[in-house]
Amino acid sequence: MTSKRVNNSSTDDVMQWLSSLWSVFGLNTDLPKECNPLSSKQEEYLVSEGISVPSDYCYISGSGIYKLHEDLATWKEARSICKSEGGRLAILKSKEAADVLAQMFRNSDLMYEGDKPSKGVFLGFHDIDHEGEFVTIQGQPLEETGFNEWSPEWDGQPDNGLVIGQSAKSQNCGALAYDGKLDDVGCSWKLGYVCEIPLRKKHS
């Protein structure tokens, strides 16, 4: 969950915001980890805080608000679509969120390309600027997000595509693999993708 970023506000203001947010969305780790439709109470609270959420997004307890898009797009296209919906390509902050989204992916029509498992769904991280230095679309080092477990599949990730004989620097965009872990994939590939509505207060 992304905390509120406040300018010229006291720590008490921040804690009051977080207290209100948690009272509505909860951080109860005993709740089943699945992506559920927002309740009317949650929707009303978000609207009151200036956060607009499309009706086809769902909430993972203690993690955030997400949508798995099954239409195919390049990484750049996916990023633009998420932005048009008021969100961003998802930045995962917990193993729980990764597991839930990976299960949604495995249950979707995206899972297979013919008779082979798909390479995954796009997320909001990359190493476009510096090879091997993965950062989020907000510029945060991947290892600081709270989730940076790489998939052991395809002889271990990230591999930049070298294992399958592609040219160097060919896989620079991030994805969630079917096993709930991370993979580096081609930015120009056409994949599904996960959008996220950050849980933070918007200011006018």
Summary of the structure (lengths in Angstrom):
residues: 204
radius of gyration: 17.3
end to end distance: 21.4
largest distance: 55.9
contacts: 616
relative contact order: 0.20
helix: 25%
strand: 23%
